[in-house]
Amino acid sequence: MRARAPVYHGRSTHREVAVTATETTHSTTTHSAPQPMPHADGMPPKLLVDGLSKQYGQVTALEPTQLAVEKGEFLTLLGPSGSGKTTLLQLVCGLVDRSSGRLFIDGVDQSDTPVHQRDIGLVFQHYALFPHLTVAENVAFPLKMRGCAPGELGRRVKAALDMVHLGHLADRFPRALSGGQQQRVALARCFVYQPSIILMDEPLGALDKKLRDHMQIEIKRLHRETGTTIIYVTHDQEEALAMSDRICLMNHARIEQIGAPHDIYMRPRTAFAADFIGISNIFRGEFVHGDGRPRLSTPHGLFVLPEAVTASGKGGALVVRPEHLRVGAGAANSITGTVTEVVYAGSETRVIADLGAGTQAILRLWPGEPVPRLGEPVTAGWDADNAAFVP
């Protein structure tokens, strides 16, 4: 089969790119130098994944995938274990060979460029610091490998350590640092040589929650101050929502949905996206047509659908977030169940109610709202437009 020319839309802040089964084959032709990829508007994305895929024998680690990342964007690859997110990251940086497709950076085909020539920085979950080198020496290492002049090297190392607030620890060894400090050294070592793209593979996975929250703010600050393009891998949905310009949600070796955090949370396109991102109450049923808006007939009631929904096909699922459920009657849609658990989480209280037919609902109560007792009946409702419908 012939390799199909890459297709992407005009430049935009948030690019919507679908997964396509691109008809490409892995070319073994060696070029003397990468050639710029032709593009219509003169402004190619920072990174374009054009049909990249990976097979291990009969196992598909990544289906042919289309993805464009803008210059300066913070894109998170999110998904469960085995979804293909780390495989995609490894293909981008060249750590594994592709089975098909091409990779473009700044419009130039880098598909066959060795990993050390792609101008890509890597930050791993395990910091990979040299234990026999000081903090400053660790940060200076990539500059030395690139032949940086001593005077320039010292200036850039100092600037990088000041950027992560570790200038006062320049002479310490990694063993004398906390986990968070070691991760900041790893970040400084990556930022110091100013790669055009930085890839981060679950860099906060080994830290406790409080330190993770702090490092999320640090990474966001570094991204904002440097304007570097970052592709970030995580399975932590809260981390993805907090840090990203866009989220690329992956499942079963392909992209499930891509968009801004708010869009994916409020307007999931599939039941998987609704269930994986945040907490969801999902009610499945069939369409009922009549006067006014279409409704969804479920084992737990007849629910008015959001105004934007076009009732085509047999039915689907209604997704209601816990924060949109309000205890008491009076809303367009309501459910009734029995309280089986109350979970106090500081800023909120979660109530779990058994609706029967093997279904539970989760309600979120804010401070000051009365908390029902275990075993009590509870009714909660929501406005029709405060829900999402997925096929």
Secondary structure as UniProt FT lines:
FT   STRAND          47..56
FT   TURN            57..58
FT   STRAND          59..69
FT   TURN            71..72
FT   STRAND          74..78
FT   TURN            81..82
FT   HELIX           85..93
FT   STRAND          100..105
FT   TURN            106..107
FT   STRAND          108..109
FT   TURN            111..112
FT   HELIX           115..117
FT   STRAND          120..124
FT   TURN            131..132
FT   HELIX           135..145
FT   TURN            146..147
FT   HELIX           150..163
FT   TURN            164..165
FT   HELIX           167..169
FT   TURN            170..171
FT   HELIX           174..176
FT   HELIX           179..191
FT   TURN            192..193
FT   STRAND          197..201
FT   TURN            203..206
FT   HELIX           209..226
FT   STRAND          229..234
FT   HELIX           237..243
FT   STRAND          246..251
FT   TURN            252..253
FT   STRAND          254..259
FT   HELIX           261..266
FT   HELIX           271..276
FT   STRAND          281..288
FT   STRAND          295..298
FT   TURN            299..300
FT   STRAND          301..304
FT   TURN            307..308
FT   STRAND          315..320
FT   HELIX           322..324
FT   STRAND          326..327
FT   STRAND          333..344
FT   STRAND          349..356
FT   TURN            357..358
FT   STRAND          359..365
FT   TURN            367..368
FT   TURN            374..375
FT   STRAND          377..382
FT   HELIX           384..386
FT   STRAND          388..390
//
